[in-house]
């Protein structure tokens, strides 16, 4: 129900509107400058058989206000109680058919089910499992061979299907690449019918910056579940990353490294360690002419580095 109150003000004029607020009625106020476009003020008032007063800014002229009231708490008659709209969204006149959290349930359905209309997971914390590893090594300017893959499930173990997953590159100069978005720093994707993001969907690659020896973190989140994928760009003077790297120590104070690689791409051997602050410190760097010949089996390298005495 509506009561129309015409107001005409002067510049910077504040005008109090006072009425007798009856018990068991809910009141809201709208303002307009043209009697066509109305905007609800950010307040919901419950009647208490006492006088209520609201101060309106009528610096624009003319200004019209109307008082809406209802015995069922829904003054705009959209099926959503005004107090629920205000507490969940912070504003009134919410579209009851909208689905802001993209969970397939409208705001009206969320209200009926007593669920959060802006949280796809409705307070639950999903389990996010990365299946693509937690650290990638990529050559400068190259597109990663790996793609982002993960599995999302309910705490009960069931797959969480069609759920939103946010990917965000926290720092660095690289970008994300998909078939529909060739250059992005952030993406929102959805799990499939089995709760997965994988190569068969829209593959998500990483494009490394042209400058080597860079590192950045791909932040992956779904609701309150989070995971980090560290992506490091190799030094530009070093070739592709070794595969199946094995480290072992000898009693004679030396460290042995075995790895697989393509002899045609064996440009050197570069090893870093991460210190307590998270910085990567070079430990070993061998140019191609310093590498030993292939050993053990074709495509397999082995070197022994004497460590400094403590």
C-alpha positions in Angstrom: 0.0 0.0 0.0 1.2 3.5 -0.8 0.8 7.0 0.5 2.1 9.7 -1.8 3.7 12.8 -0.3 4.6 15.6 -2.8 7.6 17.7 -1.6 9.2 20.8 -3.1 12.5 22.0 -1.6 15.2 24.5 -2.0 19.0 23.9 -2.3 20.5 21.7 0.5 17.1 21.5 2.3 16.5 18.6 4.7 12.9 17.8 5.5 11.6 15.5 8.2 8.7 13.3 7.3 6.7 12.1 10.3 3.8 9.6 10.7 2.1 7.4 13.2 3.7 3.9 12.7 1.0 1.3 13.5 2.1 -1.9 15.2 2.4 -5.1 13.0 3.0 -2.9 9.9 6.3 -2.6 8.0 7.2 0.7 6.4 9.6 1.7 3.6 10.1 5.0 1.8 10.8 5.7 -1.9 11.9 9.0 -3.5 11.5 10.2 -7.1 12.1 13.4 -9.0 9.8 12.5 -11.9 7.0 10.3 -10.4 8.3 7.5 -12.8 11.6 6.3 -11.5 11.5 5.5 -7.7 14.4 4.6 -5.5 13.9 3.0 -2.1 15.7 4.5 0.8 18.0 2.1 2.7 15.8 1.5 5.7 13.0 -0.9 6.8 10.9 0.4 9.7 8.7 -1.8 11.9 5.7 -0.1 13.4 5.5 0.2 17.2 2.4 2.4 17.8 4.6 5.4 18.0 5.6 8.3 15.9 8.3 7.7 13.3 10.3 10.4 11.6 12.7 10.2 8.6 14.8 13.2 7.3 14.8 13.5 3.5 17.2 15.4 1.4 15.2 17.5 -1.0 18.0 19.6 -2.5 16.7 18.5 -5.9 13.5 20.1 -7.0 10.9 18.9 -7.3 11.1 15.8 -5.0 8.4 13.3 -4.3 8.3 10.7 -1.6 5.9 7.9 -1.0 5.5 5.8 2.1 5.0 2.0 1.5 3.5 -0.2 4.2 2.4 -3.7 4.5 1.1 -6.1 7.3 3.1 -9.0 5.9 6.5 -7.2 5.7 6.6 -7.1 1.9 5.8 -3.5 1.0 6.9 -3.8 -2.7 4.9 -7.1 -3.1 7.7 -9.0 -4.8 7.4 -12.1 -2.6 10.5 -11.2 -0.6 10.2 -9.7 2.9 11.8 -6.2 3.0 13.9 -7.1 6.1 15.3 -10.2 4.3 16.2 -8.1 1.2 17.9 -5.5 3.4 19.9 -8.1 5.5 21.0 -10.2 2.5 21.6 -7.5 -0.1 21.8 -4.1 1.7 19.1 -2.6 -0.5 15.4 -3.1 -1.4 13.4 -3.9 -4.4 15.5 -7.0 -5.2 14.5 -9.0 -8.3 12.9 -12.2 -6.9 13.8 -14.1 -10.1 17.5 -13.2 -10.3 20.2 -15.7 -9.4 23.2 -13.7 -8.3 25.2 -16.7 -7.0 24.5 -18.7 -10.2 23.4 -21.8 -8.3 20.3 -22.3 -10.3 18.0 -21.1 -7.5 16.3 -17.7 -7.8 16.2 -15.2 -4.9 12.7 -16.3 -4.1 13.7 -20.0 -4.0 16.7 -19.1 -1.8 14.4 -17.2 0.6 11.9 -20.2 0.7 14.8 -22.6 1.4 16.5 -20.3 3.9 19.7 -20.4 2.0 22.2 -17.6 1.1 21.3 -16.0 -2.2 24.8 -14.7 -2.7 26.8 -17.8 -1.8 26.8 -20.7 -4.3 27.9 -23.0 -1.5 25.4 -21.8 1.2 28.0 -21.8 3.9 29.6 -25.2 3.1 33.3 -25.4 2.5 34.0 -27.5 -0.6 37.1 -29.7 -0.9 39.4 -28.6 -3.8 42.0 -31.0 -5.1 44.5 -29.8 -7.7 45.4 -32.6 -10.1 47.9 -30.6 -12.2 50.5 -30.3 -9.5 51.3 -27.3 -7.4 54.4 -26.0 -9.2 55.0 -25.5 -12.9 58.2 -24.6 -14.7 57.7 -22.7 -18.0 60.3 -21.3 -20.5 60.3 -17.6 -21.2 57.6 -16.5 -23.6 56.2 -20.1 -23.9 52.7 -21.5 -23.4 52.6 -24.1 -20.6 52.3 -27.7 -21.7 50.2 -28.2 -18.5 46.7 -27.0 -18.1 44.8 -26.3 -14.9 43.0 -29.4 -13.7 41.2 -29.9 -10.4 38.4 -31.8 -8.7 35.8 -30.2 -6.4 33.7 -32.2 -4.0 31.2 -31.8 -1.2 32.5 -32.6 2.3 30.5 -35.8 2.0 32.7 -36.8 -1.0 30.2 -36.3 -3.7 31.4 -34.2 -6.7 30.3 -30.6 -6.7 29.0 -30.0 -10.2 28.7 -26.8 -12.1 30.3 -24.8 -9.3 32.2 -21.6 -9.9 36.0 -21.6 -9.6 38.0 -18.3 -9.6 41.5 -18.2 -11.0 43.6 -15.1 -10.3 47.3 -14.5 -11.0 48.4 -12.8 -7.8 51.6 -11.2 -9.2 54.0 -11.3 -12.0 53.8 -10.6 -15.8 52.2 -13.8 -17.2 48.7 -14.4 -18.3 46.1 -17.1 -18.6 45.0 -18.5 -22.0 41.8 -20.3 -23.0 40.1 -20.8 -26.3 37.6 -18.1 -25.5 39.9 -15.8 -23.6 43.5 -15.6 -25.0 44.9 -13.1 -22.5 43.6 -12.8 -19.0 44.9 -12.2 -15.5 41.7 -13.7 -13.9 39.0 -16.1 -15.0 35.8 -17.6 -13.6 35.1 -21.2 -14.8 32.7 -23.9 -13.7 33.2 -27.5 -12.9 31.6 -30.2 -15.2 29.0 -32.8 -14.3 31.6 -34.8 -12.4 33.0 -31.8 -10.4 36.1 -31.4 -12.6 38.0 -28.8 -14.6 40.2 -30.6 -17.1 41.8 -30.5 -20.5 38.7 -31.7 -22.2 36.7 -28.5 -21.3 38.2 -25.2 -22.3 41.9 -25.8 -21.5 43.5 -23.2 -19.3 47.2 -22.6 -20.1 49.7 -20.2 -18.7 51.6 -17.8 -21.0 55.0 -17.0 -19.5 56.6 -13.6 -19.7 59.5 -13.0 -22.0 61.8 -12.3 -19.0 63.3 -15.4 -17.3 63.8 -16.1 -13.6 60.3 -14.9 -12.8 57.8 -16.4 -10.3 54.1 -15.8 -9.6 51.2 -17.5 -7.9 48.0 -18.6 -9.5 45.4 -18.3 -6.8 42.5 -20.8 -7.2 39.4 -20.5 -5.1 35.9 -21.9 -5.0 33.8 -20.6 -2.1 36.1 -20.7 0.9 38.3 -23.5 -0.5 41.6 -22.3 -1.8 44.8 -23.6 -3.4 48.0 -22.1 -4.8 49.8 -23.0 -8.0 53.3 -21.6 -8.2 54.5 -20.9 -11.7 58.1 -20.2 -12.3 59.6 -18.9 -15.6 63.1 -20.4 -16.1 66.2 -18.4 -16.8 66.2 -17.3 -20.5 69.7 -18.8 -20.9 68.6 -22.3 -19.8 66.5 -24.7 -21.8 63.4 -26.7 -20.8 63.0 -28.1 -17.3 64.4 -31.5 -16.5 62.0 -34.4 -16.0 62.2 -37.1 -13.3 64.8 -35.2 -11.4 66.3 -37.4 -8.6 68.7 -35.9 -6.0 70.9 -38.1 -3.8 74.0 -37.5 -1.7 77.3 -39.5 -1.4 79.4 -40.0 1.7 82.3 -38.0 0.0 80.4 -34.8 0.5 79.0 -34.6 -3.0 75.4 -34.3 -4.3 74.2 -36.3 -7.3 71.5 -35.3 -9.7 69.9 -37.6 -12.3 67.3 -36.5 -14.8 65.7 -37.2 -18.2 65.9 -34.7 -21.0 66.1 -34.2 -24.8 69.9 -34.0 -25.7 69.0 -31.5 -28.4 67.6 -29.1 -25.7 70.3 -29.7 -23.1 71.4 -26.1 -22.8 72.6 -26.4 -19.2 71.6 -27.2 -15.7 70.2 -24.6 -13.4 69.2 -25.3 -9.8 67.6 -23.0 -7.2 66.5 -23.3 -3.6 63.9 -21.3 -1.8 65.0 -19.6 1.4 63.0 -18.8 4.5 61.6 -15.6 3.0 60.3 -17.3 -0.1 63.1 -16.0 -2.4 64.7 -18.4 -4.9 68.5 -18.5 -4.6 70.7 -19.9 -7.4 72.7 -22.9 -6.2 74.1 -24.5 -9.4 74.3 -23.2 -12.9 76.2 -25.1 -15.6 76.4 -24.1 -19.2 76.0 -26.6 -22.0 79.8 -27.1 -22.4 80.0 -27.9 -18.7 77.5 -30.7 -18.7 78.7 -34.3 -18.6 77.8 -36.5 -21.5 74.7 -38.6 -21.4 74.9 -41.5 -19.0 73.0 -44.4 -17.6 70.7 -44.7 -20.7 69.9 -42.6 -23.7 68.2 -39.3 -22.8 69.4 -39.6 -19.2 71.8 -37.2 -17.6 73.8 -37.6 -14.3 76.1 -35.1 -12.6 77.9 -35.0 -9.3 78.5 -31.7 -7.5 80.9 -31.4 -4.7 79.5 -29.5 -1.8 81.5 -27.0 0.1 82.7 -28.2 3.5 80.8 -26.8 6.4 
